[in-house]
Amino acid sequence: MRLAVPAVGVVALLVVGVARAAPAVGDDHGYRPPVAAPVADAFRPPSSAYGPGNRGLDYATTPGSEISAAADGEVVFAGQVGGTLHVVVLHGDGIRTSYSFLSSIRVQRGDKVRQGQVLGSTGGQPFHFGARAGDAYVDPALLFDTGPPDVHLVPDSERRPQSEAHERSGLLGMLAGLPGRAVGAAGDAVGVTSDAVDWAAGKTADVTGASVSMLGRQATASIDELRDMWAACVQQLPPVQAWHVVSAVAAVLDQGDCTPAGVDPPPVRDHIAVLVGGLGSSGSAAGGGAAIFGLDTGSLGYAKADVYRFSYRGGTAAEHPYGKADTEVDIRTSGARLRSLLERLQYEHPGVTVDVFAHSQGGLVARAALAGGYSRSDPRTPQLGAVVTMGSPHQGTDGATAVAQIRSNPLADNALRGVHAALPKQDDPRATSIAQMSEGSDFIGDLNNRALPSDVWFTSIGGREDWLVPGTQTHLPGAHNVIVSVPSKSTHDALPSSDAALREAKLAVNHLPPTCKGLLTRAADTVVPLAVHEGEQSVGHAAIGGLP
């Protein structure tokens, strides 16, 4: 079979090693089937991009069957797509093999694997094995053939590992051809059935025409594909109408990658945890008043000796106890001190994975620690596994914004000075760190203009009922964002010790996306924080408007 693959930029001529006598480039053993099971459904290329078909091989596996790498290579994706587990391996010849609908994964992105190494195991769904040359899916059976090799053109850029998002997108085409299983995954993700989506598609078609009907039908194939429908809708509807239609549907249906609620992630092993408190916290050898210290690190898998509590005075809280005033300094200074602690841990425990858990302002401190750059190849810094922030004001806070506006009035600013003098135990409203957490501060703007390190897993957890830092403000572009419900008089402080946040932290350290939720739950996670945020803004504007 000959495939013409569009090439962009420098194109390399690839000879697919379909014969063991003529193995693939960089592979002395050719390719072998990933599992010892009969093929239940052979390669059937679809007639169109979203048409039915099978872009690989389905094997009649039994639950618990071990799946092995078909050839030597590097893991370029390992995680969730549409609520199911997948692994993608890039081989020396530029071919990517995919291992889909797994129940567990034993590798992670960046791992070098050998032929026959176990990648994961199967569950109740039939195992799917795929192969891609550039953007073209090829018949995996040809990789095991003993006939003459086929020649394919593969873009030079595709012969190297791409971003995680790019690698994930390569799986979407395969999912589009398997509507039965993808609907199941998507239904679990959004809490609705394909019949409900079909019904919604029919109703919206009455109003908006064939474009939305098409969009609804595609949503039953894979929720992830909604992102790819933008262009098609814009072409078929007036731009403004297309914008409103797709935005509304995507907001309701598209949760993105998520982990089914029934998945129980295992505890980590031999990792170090660093805990970073927030504004007004304190810490010492005996404990302290930081909410993040309530995180159940034992359940996450960390030994007590491997948990380090960051001190705002530098080092650890056991070495240098700190108090409220120490948290009110420039967040960049605190970030530099955290980075020094991370570099020290690398020196004392070289090569050990370090995970960072930060609450409230601590999340900004963690980001400031990495703002100067981070690379796994830098021998001074540890191998960061995950950075998990809880209730962190990545977009600033309404309270800090109101204080900044008040301080613009000299009389009001002087009044704040008097308030702090009268109530010294409360946070100083004129503190540097509070000013930096204003929504319009240069600090927030600069931090958000810096992309997160591409090789570090970030998860941001917000509290639905959090009035101090509403969920709208915990959103971190480039991270895995999730809102959890923690009903409490002080949701902000209760968040780190809650079961809901603990589960999301478990997922994060295992590099799994947040928990899948139903439509109503996700709607509440969106509406409640937005109402809190807008309510606080209205109160703030009214109060400031009354100042002299």
Stockholm file with secondary structure:
# STOCKHOLM 1.0

chainA/1-548         MRLAVPAVGVVALLVVGVARAAPAVGDDHGYRPPVAAPVADAFRPPSSAYGPGNRGLDYATTPGSEISAAADGEVVFAGQVGGTLHVVVLHGDGIRTSYSFLSSIRVQRGDKVRQGQVLGSTGGQPFHFGARAGDAYVDPALLFDTGPPDVHLVPDSERRPQSEAHERSGLLGMLAGLPGRAVGAAGDAVGVTSDAVDWAAGKTADVTGASVSMLGRQATASIDELRDMWAACVQQLPPVQAWHVVSAVAAVLDQGDCTPAGVDPPPVRDHIAVLVGGLGSSGSAAGGGAAIFGLDTGSLGYAKADVYRFSYRGGTAAEHPYGKADTEVDIRTSGARLRSLLERLQYEHPGVTVDVFAHSQGGLVARAALAGGYSRSDPRTPQLGAVVTMGSPHQGTDGATAVAQIRSNPLADNALRGVHAALPKQDDPRATSIAQMSEGSDFIGDLNNRALPSDVWFTSIGGREDWLVPGTQTHLPGAHNVIVSVPSKSTHDALPSSDAALREAKLAVNHLPPTCKGLLTRAADTVVPLAVHEGEQSVGHAAIGGLP
#=GR chainA/1-548 SS CCCCCCCCSSEEEEECCCBTTBCCTTCTTCCCCSSSSCEEECCBCCSSTTSSCBSEEEECCCTTCEEECSSSEEEEEEEEETTEEEEEEECTTSEEEEEEEEEEECCCTTCEECTTCEEEEECSSCEEEEEEETTEEECGGGGGCCSCCCEEEEEGGGGSCCCHHHHHHHHHHHHHTCHHHHHHHHHHHHTCCHHHHHHHHHHHHHHHCHHHHHHHHHHHHCGGGGGGGHHHHHHHSCHHHHHHHHHHHHHHHCCCSCBCTTCCCCCCSSCEEEEECCTTCCBBTTBCSCGGGGSCHHHHTCCGGGEEEBCTTSSBTTTSCBCGGGGGSCHHHHHHHHHHHHHHHHHHSTTCEEEEEEETHHHHHHHHHHTTCCCTTCTTSCEEEEEEEESCCTTCBHHHHHHHHHHTSHHHHHHHHHHHHHCTTSCCTTCHHHHHTBTTCHHHHHHHTSCCCTTSEEEEEEETTCSSSCGGGSCCTTSEEEEECCCSTTHHHHGGGSHHHHHHHHHHHTTCCCBCCCHHHHHHHHHHHHHHHHHHHHHHHHHHHTCC
#=GC SS_cons         CCCCCCCCSSEEEEECCCBTTBCCTTCTTCCCCSSSSCEEECCBCCSSTTSSCBSEEEECCCTTCEEECSSSEEEEEEEEETTEEEEEEECTTSEEEEEEEEEEECCCTTCEECTTCEEEEECSSCEEEEEEETTEEECGGGGGCCSCCCEEEEEGGGGSCCCHHHHHHHHHHHHHTCHHHHHHHHHHHHTCCHHHHHHHHHHHHHHHCHHHHHHHHHHHHCGGGGGGGHHHHHHHSCHHHHHHHHHHHHHHHCCCSCBCTTCCCCCCSSCEEEEECCTTCCBBTTBCSCGGGGSCHHHHTCCGGGEEEBCTTSSBTTTSCBCGGGGGSCHHHHHHHHHHHHHHHHHHSTTCEEEEEEETHHHHHHHHHHTTCCCTTCTTSCEEEEEEEESCCTTCBHHHHHHHHHHTSHHHHHHHHHHHHHCTTSCCTTCHHHHHTBTTCHHHHHHHTSCCCTTSEEEEEEETTCSSSCGGGSCCTTSEEEEECCCSTTHHHHGGGSHHHHHHHHHHHTTCCCBCCCHHHHHHHHHHHHHHHHHHHHHHHHHHHTCC
//
